[in-house]
Amino acid sequence: MLLILLTIIVIVPALSGWGKLFETIFKTQLSKEISGKIIFGIFGISIAWTVLAFFIPINLYVEVPTILIGLLYFFKEKLHLHLDHFSRKNYWLLTISSLFILFCGSFHPYILDHFGYYLPSIQWLKEYGLVKGISNLDLVLGQMSMWHIFQAGFSNFTDPFLRINTVLLIVYLLYIIEKKSWIQLCFLPVLLLFSQSPSPDLPVIIFSLIVLNETLSNNKNTAILFAFSVFVFAIKPTMIWLPIFTFLHSIFIIKSQFKSAIPGILIFFLFCLKNIWTFGYPIFPIPIIDLGFIWKPNQELLKSSSQFAILKTFDNQYSYPEIQKFSTFDYIKNWLFLDGIKSVINILFVLSLLIFIIFTFIKKNKIITFIYISLIIKSILVLLFSAQYRFFIDVFFVIIFVMLFTYLNEKKSFLIYSVLMIFFVSFITFPSVAAQFIPSYRMSSFMGKFKSEQLYKPSVYEYKKYHSFETGNLKFNVSEKYPFNFDTPIPAISESFIFDYQKAGIFPQLIDKNNIRKGFISKEMTESEQKQVEKITDKITNSYK
C-alpha cells in the first residue's frame, strides 16, 4: 500500500502538469477541475507515447523526462491549490475511500489476461516498443492496447508493480467529488475488482462514464469529447458505441462543424496504423481490409482464433461442431441458459436493453435516444463476433447511470456506496467465501489471500521457469508447465501457439535475424524445422506427465 501511495504521489501531479500543458498548447480542456487536467494528461501522454513506440522502446529514457516535465508544470502552475475548495466532509470521503482503493489494489492480480496478455505486452513495449508483425509470434500481442502503452511508460521506475488502475481509481474518485456526480460513487466499489491489473476494462468504463456525465451536464466541447471517445475506442474497440454516440450528439444536437471531428479522426488513423504495424490489418482481431503486408498472421491461425472466440461465447460448454449445428433459436437459447453465473449475466444483459428501450421511449430525449442507438449497434456487433460477458459489461454501467442520473442524490448514493464498498472489499479480502456461494465464478480461485507485506508493497506472482528453444532463425522461450509467459524473458511463445503452429505447418521467423525490432513473419516450416518443433511439443507434453 505504501509503495502504491508513493506511486500516486508522483504520477498524479505529473499527469495534472501535463494536462495543464496540453490545455495551453491546444487551447482546449476536458473540464476545468484538477481531475479534468489529470485525465487530459492521461489522454495526451497515451497518444504521444503511442507515436513514440513506433520508433523507440517506452523505457526509462521516456519515463523520467515525462515525470520531470509534468512535475515542473504542476508546481509552476500551482495546481495543488485546486484542492483547497474541498469541504471537510469531502476530504474525509477522499481519504477513507483512497485507503480502501489502496488496500484492494495491493492484492495479487487474478485476471488471467494479466498473465497471458497484459504483462507480455508491457514487457515488449518496455524493451522494443511496437514491433512489426508481433502477432505472428503470439496472436494476442497484436492488440497492444494504448492502455498498456501508457502503463509501460510508468512501469520502469514510478510504477514497477503495474498498479496504474489503482492510480486511475483515485483520479476517478477525485473527479466524482469535484463534479458532485454522486451516482458514480456507486460504481467505485465494483471497479475495485480491476484495481490489481492494468486491465483496459477499467479505463474504458471510467472514461465512458465521464464522457456521459460531461455530455449530460451540457459540456459542448464536442471536439475534445469526440477525440476522447475515439481514444477510449482505441483502448478497447468493443467501446465502439461511445464515439458513435458523441458523433451523433455533435452532429444532431450541438450541430458542430466537421472540423471538430478532425482530432478524433486522426486518433482513429493512429489506432489503425498501430494495428496494421503489429497485426497486419486495421482492426484487431478482424482480418478485413487486406493491404497485402507480408507480416499479417497466417489465415489458419486467424480461423482457429475465430473458432476459439465462439467457444468462449458459450463458456466452452459446447464443442465447435455442436455450435455449428445450432439453429438461430438454439444459438440464442443455449447462450442465455449456460450453466453457471454467466447465464445470469447474459439474461440480465438482454433484460437491461429491453428495460432501457422502454425508458428511452418514455423519456423521448434525443441524447438518451442516441445512447440507446449506440448501445444497440455495439451489442449487435458483440453478439455477432463473440458474445462474451466481458465485452458488454460496460453496458450495465451506462444503463444504470443514464436511468438513475437525476434520481440518486448525494445521500442515496452514499448509502449504496457504503453497502457496496463493504461487500466488495470483503469479497476481495475473502474470495474463498464467495467461491462457496458462487461455485461457477472460477476467478475467485485465482485470488490470493491477504498478506501483511501488502501494507508495504503490492503482491505479485513470480514463476521464472521456462525452456529455451530455437527454430529456424528464431530463439525463443516457453514457460515451463504453465500456459502463459508473464515473466518469461522475451521473445516468448505461449505453449498452445506452438501446437497451433505445428498443426498449420508454419512458424514465426525474424525478418532480420540480427534485429528483433524489424519484426516477425510466418513462414512454412522446412522438414528439419518440423522435426525441431516436434521435439519441442514432445518436451512440452512430457513435462506434464
N, C-alpha and C positions, 0 to 999 in steps of 0.2 A: 504493500500500500504506500509505504513511504517513497519508494523509488518512482511509482506511478505519479505521486503527487509532485515530485521534483520535475518529472517529465512535463506535467501540465503547467507548472510554474514557468517553464522555459518556452514551451511550444505555443501556448495560448497568447501571451504578449507578442511573440514574434509574428504569429498569424494576424493579430489585430494591426500590428505595424504595417505588414504587407497589404492588408485590406485598405488601410488609410492611403498607402502609396498608390495602389491601383485606383482608388477613388479619385485621387489627384490627377493621375495620368489620363484616365478615361472619362473624367468629369461625369461620373455616374455612381450610384450606390444602390445596394440591395435594400438597406434600411439604415436609418441614422444612428441607431443604438450601437454599442460596442460589440454586441453579438453579431450584428449585421456586418461589421467590419471583419470580424474573425471568419465568418462564413465566406465573405468575399475574398479573404486571403486564401482560404482553402481552395476555392474555385480558381483563382488566378494562378496559384502555385502549381496546382494539379495540371493545368493546361500548359504552363511554361515547362514543367518537368517532363511532360509527355513529348513535347517538341525536342527537348534536350536528349531524351532517352534514345532517339534515333541515332545520335552521334556519340554519346558518351555514357558510361555507367552512372547510375544515380547513387553515388557513393559519398564518402566523407567530404570530398572536394566540392560537392554540390551542397551538402547539408550545412556545413559550417558557415559559408558566406550567407546562405539564406537566413540562418538563425541570427547572425550578427546584424545584417541589414534590417531585419524585422524588428529586433530589439532596439536598434538605433532610432527607428521611426516611432516606436512605441513611446520611448522616453522623450523624444524631440517634440512629439505632438501632445504629450501629457495625457495619453489615452486612459490612464488609470482613474482620472477624475470623472470618467463616465459612470463609475460605480458609486459615486457619492450620493446619488439621489435615491438609493435603496432605503426602504423603511427597515426598522429593526426586525420586524416580522419576516420580511423577505430575506434579510441577511441570515436569519436562523434557518429558513427554508433552504437557502442555498448551501449553507454549511452542513446541515444534517443530511440533506439529500446527497451532497457530494461525498460524504463519508460512506453512505450506502453504495454509491456507484463505485468508489474506490475499492470497497470490500468485495463486491461481486466481480469487479474486473480483475481481482488478484487470483481468482481460481484458475485451475488448469483449463486450457482450451479443450473443447469436446466436439465441436462440429467437424465432421470427417473431411470436409473440403479444406479445412485448415491444414491438414497434413498432406493431402493429395494435390492441392491446387494453390492455396494462398502462400504457404511457405516456399514451395519451389519457385513460384512466380517472383516473389520478392527477392529470393536469392539470385536468380538470373538478372533481375533488374539492377541489383547492387553491384554485381560483378561484370556485367556486359551491357546493360541497357536492353533496348528492344532488339531481339535477334531475328534476322530474316528466316522465315520458314521454320520457326521453332516448333510449330505444330507437327512437323514430321518426326520430331524426337518424342514428343508426348503431346497428344492432341489437345488436352485440356489447357496446355500452356499457350495455345493460340489465342486465348481470351485476353490475357494481360490487361485486366481492368485498370482504368485510370485510378481507382482507389488504391490498388496495390502499388502503382507508381508513386502515389502520394505517401503511402506507408513506407515504401522502400527508401524514400528520401530522408525520412526521420529515423530509420532503423539502424543507422551506422553508429550513432552516438547518443542522440537525445532519447530515443525510444527503442532500445535494443530488445525489449520484451514484446514488442509488437502490440501495444495496447492503445493504438490510435483511436479505436472505437470507444474506449473509456474516456479519452480526451473529448471526443465528439459529444458524448452524452452530457458531459459537464457544460459544453458550449450550448447544447440544446436546452438544458435546464436554465442557463443564463438567458437565452432567447425567450423562453416561456415566461420567466419572471419579468423581464424588461417589457415584453409586449402585453403582459397580463392576459395571455392566451391560456386560461386555466384549464380548459378542456384537454389541452395537450399534456398537462401534468398526469392525466390518467394513463397515457401511453408509456410514460417513462419506465414504470416497473416492468412492463412486458419486455421492453427493449433491453433490459439488463441481461437477457439471455444471449445477446450478441456482443457483450462487452469484453469477452476474453479473447476474441479473434478479430483480425482485420476483415470481417465479413462485409462484402459490398451491400448486403441486405440492409444493414443498419443505416448507412448514409442515405440510401435511396428512399427509405421510409421517412427518415427525418427531413430530408430536403424536400420531398414531395409535400409533406405536411406544412412546411414553412412556405412553400410556393402557394399552396391553397390558402393559408392564413393571410399572406400578403395580398392575394387576389380578392378574397372576401372582405379584407379590410380596406379595399379600394386603392391599392398601390397601382398606379397607372404607368409605371416604368416598364413598358412591355418589352423593350429591347433586352434589358437585363433579366427579366423573368423568363423570356423565351430562351435566351442563351443559357441560363442556369438550368432550365428544364432539359435542354439538349445535353448538357453536362451530366445530369442525372441519368439520362438515357445511355450516355457513353459509359457510365459506371456499370450499369446493368440494363441491357437492351429490353428486358421484359417490362421496363418502365416506359414503354413507348406511348402509353396513354398521356403522360404528363406534357411532352412537347405538343402533342395533338391538341390537348386542352388549352394550353397557353396560346397556341397559334389561333385557334378558333376564337378565344376570348379577345385576342389582339385585333383580329380582322373584323369580327361582327359586333363587338361591344365597344371596345376602345376606338376602333376604326383607325388603327395605326397605319402609317405608310410602310411600303415594302422595305425601306432601308433599316427599319427597326428589327427585321428578321436576319439581317446580314451577319451579325456576330454569331447567332445560333447556327446559321448555315455553315460558317467557317469551322465551328467546333464539330459539326457533323462530318464535314470533309476530313478533318483531322482524325476523327474516330474511324472513318472508313479507311484512311491511309494507314493507320496503325494496324487495323485488321488485315489489310492486304499485305503489309510487311511481315506480320507474324503468321498469318493463316493462308494467305493467297486469295482470299475473297473479301468483299467489303464488310459483310456482317457475319460474325461468328455465331453459331456453327453451321450456317446455312450456305451450301455451295451454289450460290446464284451469282449471276454476272461474272462469268468466267473470262478473265482477261488474259488467260494463257500463260501465267507466270510459272516458271519451272519449279518453284518451291511450294506449289499448292500440294496438299496432302493426297495420298492415294485414295481413289474412289471407293475401293473395297472397305477401307478403314472408315470412311465417312458413312457408308451404308451401315456398317456394323455399329457406329456411334448412334445413328438414327434409330436402329432397332433397339439399342440399349435404352434410349430415351423413352421409347414406347413401353418397354418392360418396366421402367421406373414409374411410368404413369400409373401402372397397375400394381405398383409396390412389389414387383417380382412375384406376384401371386399366380400369374399365368405364364405359360411359355409363349414365345413369339408365334409359332404355328397356331396355337389356340387363339391368340388375339386376332390373327389374320382371318379366322373363320367367323369372328363375331359379326353379327348384323349390326346395323346402327343402333337398334334398340338394346341389343346385348352389350354393345360398347358403353352406352350411357349407364345402363343398369349395373353392370359389373364395376364400373368406375365409382358410381355412387355408393355401392354396397360392398366395398372392400372390407376385409377383416381388419379390425383394429381402429385406432383413433383417426386414421386418415379418411375413413369413410365419414366420420362425424365432420371433419374439416370440409370435405367435398360437398356434403349436403348443406352445411352452413353457408358455403360459398354461393351455391345456387339460390338458396333462400334469401341471402343478403341482396343479390342482384334483383330478385323479384320484389322484395320489400322496397328497394331503392327506386325501382321504376314507378311504384305506386306513390312514393314520396315525391318523386320528380313531377309526376302528373298533377299531384295536389298543389305543389308549390308554384308551378308554372313560372319558374325563374330561369332566365336564359343561362346564367352561369351554371346552375345545378344541372340543367339540361345538357350543356356541353360536357360537364364532368361525366354524366351518365353515358353519353355517346362515346366518349374517350375510353371509359372503362369497358364498355361492351366490345369495342374494337380490340382492345388489349386481351380481353377474356377469350374472344373467338380465336385470336392468333395463338394464345397459350394452349387452348383446348385442341387446336389443330396439330401443333408441333409436339408438345409434351405437357400434359395437364398435371404436373406435379405441384403439390400444395405450396412449395417454397417459391414457385413462380407467380402465385397470385395472392400471397399472404398480405401484401400491401393493400389490396382492395378492401380488406376488413377495416383497416385503419382509416382509409379515405371515407368509406361509407359512414362509419361511426362519427368521424369528425364533422362531415357535412350535415348529417341529420341532427346532431346534438350541439352544433356550433353556437346557437343562440339560447339553448336550454340550460346547459351546465354552467352555473355561475361559480365564483371562487369557492364558496362554502361546499357546494355539492361535489365539485371537482376534487377538493382537498380530502373530503371524506372517502371518495372512491380511491383516490391515490394512496391514502394511508392503508386501506384494506389490501389493495393490490401489492403495495410495497412489502407488507408483512408476508404475504403469500409467496411472492416470487423470491424474496431474499431467503425465506425458509426453504423453498424448492431448490435453489442453487446450493444452499448450505447442506441440505439433507436429501440428496437426489434418490437415495435408496428407498426412502419412504414413498416418494412419488412413484417409483417403479412398482411398488406393491399395489398401488391403486390404479395405475395405468400401465399394465404389462406391455402393451403394444407400443408404448413410447420408448423405443430401443435406445434413443440417445442418452437417456438417464444412466445407462450402464457405462458410458464413457466419461461421465462427470466425476472428477476427483473429489476426495474428501478435504475438508479444511485442515490446513497445517499452520502451525504457529509462525513458520517462516514467511507466510503471506503478509504478515503485518509489516515486514521489511521489503520483500520483493515478491513479485507475482510468480505463481507456479508455472513451470514449463516442463514439457516432456523431453527427455533425451534418449536416443537409441544408439546412433552411431555404429551400427553393424551393417556391413554391406560387402558385396563381392565386386571385384573389378574384372571387366571383360574387354575384349576387342573384336570387332567385326569389320572387315574392310579397313577404311581409314579412320574409323571411329573408336576411340577408347571411352568406355562409359562405366558407370556404376549402377548396381541394382541392390536395393535394400534386402538384407538377409531375413527371410521368413517373415516379411511384413509387406503388405501391398503398396505402401506409399513411401516416398523418398523425402520426408520432411526435413531431415538433417543429414541426408546423404550428399557427399560432395558432387557438384555438377561437373560435367554433364551426367545426368542420371535418367534412367528409364524405368517406369513402373513395370513390375514383372508381368502384369496382364497384357501390356502392349508388346512385350517380347513374343508372347504366344500369338498375338494378333498378326505381328509382322511375319512370323514363321508361316502362319496359315495363308497369308496373302502373297508370300514369296518375295517380299520386299524388305528393305532395312534402311534406316536413316543413315545418311553419309554426310560428311562435311563438304561443303562446296569448295573450301580451301583448307586442306588438312593442317595448315600451319596457322590458321586464323579462325577461331570459333565465331567471331563477330560477323564473318562473311555469310554464316548461316548454314542451314541444312536443306537437303533434298531427300526424296525417297528414291531408291534405286532397286531394280530387280537383283536378287542375290545370284552370285555365281555358285557353282556346285560346291566349291570349297567353303564359301560363306554360309551356305545352307548347312554344311556339316558343323561349322563353328557354332551356329545358332542352335543346332540340335543338341550339342554338348551343353550349351548354356541352359536350355529349357530342361534338359535332363537333371542338371545340377539343382535348378530351382525346385523341380518336382521332388527330387530325392531329399532335399533339405527339410521337407515337411514330414517325411516318413520317420 
